[in-house]
Amino acid sequence: MTGFQRGELRELLRAERPAVCFVTNIGDAVLTLPTFRALGEMFSAPMTLICPKVAFDLCFHEVSPRFIDITGLPLVGTPPLPGQSERTVDYDSLVSEIGAVDLFIDTLPWDSLSNIVIRPFLDRLAPTTSVGFSPDSGFDVVVPKTECHSADLMFTLARLFDPALRIEDYAHPLRLPPAVEQQARSIRAAVPAGVKVLVVHADTNWTEKRWPVTRFIDVLDRFLARHRDFVAWVVGMGHEELNVGSARDRIIPKLGLPLDLTMGLVANADIFVGIDSSMLHAADLARVPGVGLFGPTRAATWGFKFAPHRHVEMSTMADITAAEVLSAMEDLVGEHF
């Protein structure tokens, strides 16, 4: 850290207009939620949450009602369609909407992106004190980065003010709207008594993170043949037809549902298998035992942290075999069912 002693950092918790900025994707929002919960508990005034609406609605709404939507900033929201020009970002209007800020905390850990996205905010807001990870963005307090799980890295922002904090105390399932939570529980309650649910997430826009659909089908067929007391729910926004093999009658597509309901279904499952994604992180917070598949990303940084788990990790997704995934699933079932 630079410039501040521990007692001075504690004094920052008295800020009258604290603001916390989050600009990345939904998976990162789920990983950052324990940190937001801890910060929201420590500050004496409500935090202003500067983030995309989807992250606020799904994750951060429980922390503070004060919210500024930054959907449309670089790296935030839906990219322009082919033939469309890049959006023009009116930072001055956003800063006017945010108002005066005496403490600004940035959660973006990547230096080059912080300079692109956050520096214009920081220059215009001119907060009394600023905190962030990038040493080149002009923060008053620079938080050191270490090689660790992404959730732990985010949580260093909370432990900055109280080193005794434990991330596990804030790593609870997403708090969904009551109607959505009830809908998820009702869907689960419709599963016959004694039948367990395997939830599967296979789709992603990142091509390198995809695992061949044929291997998912193979794994599901073999797993369900061995475990007659299981059914499988396939969740996500894709159109993977995984219910085409010999066990197709017990593979139920739950694709294209609202994001909050999908994560509610994940939290109500008995076991998870899927790629590195927001669904994996939601399962982790809900303590659903899971198997995560990793190729271009590293399990030590982006994998399960809180729930019982197995990671199957290779240099590419194509190198992961169906036998390895099935073995990991069998290990978990043997331990927990």
Secondary structure, DSSP 8 states (H G I E B T S, - for coil): --S--HHHHHHGGG-SSEEEE--S-HHHHHHHHHHHHHHHHH-SS--EEEE-HHHHHHTGGGT-S-EEE-TTSTTSS----TT-------HHHHHHHH---SEEEE----HHHIIIIIHHHHHHH--SEEEES-TTTT-SEE----SS-HHHHHHHHHHTT-TT--GGGG-------HHHHHHHHHHHHTS-TT-EEEEEE---S-GGG---HHHHHHHHHHHHHH-TTEEEEEEESS----TTSTTGGGEEEEET--HHHHHHHHHT-SEEEEESSHHHHHHHHTT--EEEEESSS-HHHHS-SSS-EEEEE-SSGGG--HHHHHHHHHHHHHHH-
